[in-house]
Amino acid sequence: MGKVHGAINERLTGFIARQPVFFVATAPLSAGGHINLSPRGMPGTFAVLDEQTFAWLDLTGSGSETIAHLRENGRITVMFCAFEGPPNIVRLHGTGRVVSRYDDEYGSLTRHFPDQDEARAVIVVDVARVSDSCGWGVPLMTFEGHRDLIGPYFSRKGIDGQAQYRITKNRTSIDGLVAYDYDPVGA
């Protein structure tokens, strides 16, 4: 049976910290727009900041749907599933915002995460609803390890190459919404 919690309590924080992957769901306001569901899970990139706030280090990637949707409407749900051990699913619903690597607040937020030059932003979410449920339908799977691909790929590009990548690939969502347009042109 599902349970709604008033905050991200200590038990849920511990569960979240043990999960190697989480899923981010956002959607545009337009009924014709694409709903986005993205896996995340690089080690150390998720942090519970307090009982009503969490954040993750958003690494440069091939798309920017989450950023576009948050900029348009802020709606977001993050889900953690237990693939090992006792079954459980935790969902965190809230309103998110994007703090880009060029914003003043970025430095104070990145202290919660390991240094990753390929980061483009920190996503900060104010939680409106916290719930967990049984997770009986989630399969048991064995975790083999994290892939070490994104860091080396973007490290080879360097800071200027990463900015150029974002300028080329992250400016708009697949629906044409403004997404990651923070990099100075010609960076």
C-alpha positions as CSV (number, residue, x, y, z in Angstrom):
1,M,0.0,0.0,0.0
2,G,1.3,3.5,-0.9
3,K,2.0,6.1,1.8
4,V,2.3,9.8,1.5
5,H,4.9,11.5,3.7
6,G,5.1,15.1,4.9
7,A,8.8,15.4,4.0
8,I,11.9,13.5,2.8
9,N,12.5,11.8,6.1
10,E,15.7,10.0,7.2
11,R,14.6,6.6,6.1
12,L,13.7,7.8,2.6
13,T,16.9,9.7,2.4
14,G,18.8,6.5,3.2
15,F,16.9,4.5,0.6
16,I,17.5,7.2,-2.1
17,A,21.2,7.2,-1.3
18,R,21.5,3.5,-1.9
19,Q,19.9,3.5,-5.4
20,P,22.2,3.6,-8.4
21,V,19.7,5.0,-10.7
22,F,16.7,7.4,-10.6
23,F,14.1,8.5,-13.2
24,V,13.1,12.0,-14.0
25,A,9.7,12.8,-15.6
26,T,8.6,16.2,-17.0
27,A,6.2,17.3,-19.6
28,P,5.4,20.5,-21.6
29,L,2.1,22.3,-21.1
30,S,1.0,21.6,-24.7
31,A,-1.1,18.4,-25.0
32,G,0.7,17.7,-28.3
33,G,4.2,18.0,-26.7
34,H,6.4,15.1,-25.8
35,I,6.5,13.8,-22.2
36,N,10.0,13.1,-21.2
37,L,11.3,10.3,-18.9
38,S,15.1,10.2,-18.4
39,P,17.3,7.9,-16.4
40,R,20.0,9.4,-14.2
41,G,22.6,7.9,-11.9
42,M,26.1,9.0,-12.1
43,P,27.6,8.5,-8.7
44,G,27.3,11.4,-6.3
45,T,25.1,13.5,-8.6
46,F,21.9,13.5,-6.4
47,A,21.6,15.2,-3.0
48,V,18.8,15.7,-0.5
49,L,19.4,19.3,0.6
50,D,16.8,19.3,3.3
51,E,13.4,17.6,4.0
52,Q,11.7,19.6,1.3
53,T,14.4,20.1,-1.3
54,F,16.7,18.0,-3.4
55,A,19.0,18.7,-6.3
56,W,21.1,16.9,-8.9
57,L,24.1,17.8,-11.0
58,D,22.8,17.9,-14.6
59,L,25.6,16.7,-16.9
60,T,25.9,17.9,-20.5
61,G,24.0,15.4,-22.7
62,S,22.5,14.8,-26.0
63,G,19.2,16.5,-25.1
64,S,17.7,19.1,-22.8
65,E,14.1,18.2,-22.4
66,T,14.1,18.3,-18.6
67,I,15.6,21.8,-18.7
68,A,13.1,23.0,-21.3
69,H,10.1,21.7,-19.4
70,L,11.3,23.1,-16.1
71,R,11.8,26.5,-17.7
72,E,8.3,26.4,-19.2
73,N,6.3,25.1,-16.2
74,G,8.5,23.7,-13.4
75,R,6.5,20.4,-13.0
76,I,8.7,17.4,-12.2
77,T,8.5,13.9,-10.6
78,V,11.6,11.9,-9.7
79,M,11.3,8.2,-9.0
80,F,13.6,5.7,-7.3
81,C,13.1,1.9,-7.5
82,A,14.7,-0.8,-5.4
83,F,16.1,-3.4,-7.9
84,E,17.9,-5.2,-5.1
85,G,16.7,-5.9,-1.5
86,P,13.3,-5.2,-0.2
87,P,10.9,-3.9,-2.8
88,N,10.1,-0.1,-2.6
89,I,9.4,2.8,-4.9
90,V,9.8,6.4,-3.8
91,R,8.4,9.3,-5.8
92,L,9.2,13.0,-5.2
93,H,6.8,15.4,-6.9
94,G,7.6,19.1,-7.0
95,T,8.6,22.3,-8.8
96,G,12.0,22.4,-10.3
97,R,14.3,25.2,-11.5
98,V,17.6,25.3,-13.4
99,V,20.7,26.8,-12.0
100,S,23.2,27.0,-14.9
101,R,27.0,26.9,-14.6
102,Y,26.9,30.6,-15.3
103,D,24.5,31.6,-12.4
104,D,25.8,33.0,-9.1
105,E,24.1,30.3,-7.1
106,Y,25.9,27.5,-9.0
107,G,29.1,27.5,-7.0
108,S,27.2,27.1,-3.6
109,L,25.1,24.2,-5.0
110,T,28.0,22.3,-6.5
111,R,29.6,21.8,-3.1
112,H,27.1,19.0,-2.7
113,F,28.6,17.1,-5.6
114,P,31.9,15.8,-6.8
115,D,33.7,18.1,-9.2
116,Q,32.5,17.3,-12.7
117,D,33.6,19.7,-15.5
118,E,31.0,18.3,-17.8
119,A,28.1,19.6,-15.7
120,R,25.9,22.2,-17.3
121,A,23.5,22.9,-14.4
122,V,22.2,22.0,-11.1
123,I,18.5,21.1,-11.0
124,V,16.9,22.2,-7.7
125,V,13.4,20.9,-6.8
126,D,11.1,22.1,-4.1
127,V,9.1,19.1,-3.0
128,A,5.3,19.2,-2.9
129,R,4.6,15.5,-2.4
130,V,6.6,12.6,-1.1
131,S,5.3,9.0,-1.5
132,D,6.5,5.5,-1.4
133,S,4.8,2.3,-2.4
134,C,5.4,-1.4,-2.4
135,G,7.4,-1.9,-5.6
136,W,6.3,-5.6,-5.9
137,G,6.2,-5.3,-9.6
138,V,9.8,-4.1,-10.0
139,P,12.1,-6.9,-11.0
140,L,15.1,-7.9,-9.0
141,M,18.3,-7.0,-10.9
142,T,21.9,-7.1,-10.0
143,F,23.9,-3.9,-10.3
144,E,27.2,-4.4,-12.2
145,G,28.6,-0.9,-12.0
146,H,28.4,2.6,-13.5
147,R,29.4,3.3,-17.1
148,D,32.5,5.6,-17.3
149,L,31.7,7.1,-20.7
150,I,30.2,10.6,-20.2
151,G,33.0,12.1,-18.2
152,P,35.9,11.1,-20.5
153,Y,33.8,12.0,-23.6
154,F,33.2,15.6,-22.4
155,S,36.6,15.9,-20.9
156,R,38.2,15.3,-24.3
157,K,36.1,18.2,-25.6
158,G,37.3,20.6,-23.0
159,I,35.3,23.5,-21.6
160,D,35.0,25.4,-24.9
161,G,34.1,22.2,-26.8
162,Q,31.4,21.4,-24.2
163,A,29.9,24.9,-24.6
164,Q,29.9,24.5,-28.3
165,Y,28.2,21.1,-28.0
166,R,25.5,22.6,-25.8
167,I,25.1,25.5,-28.3
168,T,24.6,23.0,-31.1
169,K,22.5,20.3,-29.3
170,N,20.9,21.8,-26.2
171,R,19.3,25.1,-27.2
172,T,15.8,23.8,-27.8
173,S,13.7,20.8,-26.8
174,I,12.3,18.3,-29.4
175,D,9.1,20.4,-29.3
176,G,11.0,23.6,-30.0
177,L,10.8,25.0,-26.4
178,V,13.7,27.1,-25.1
179,A,16.1,24.8,-23.3
180,Y,19.7,25.3,-22.4
181,D,20.6,28.7,-23.9
182,Y,23.0,29.8,-21.2
183,D,26.3,29.3,-22.9
184,P,27.7,32.5,-24.4
185,V,27.8,32.2,-28.2
186,G,31.4,31.6,-29.3
187,A,32.4,30.3,-25.9
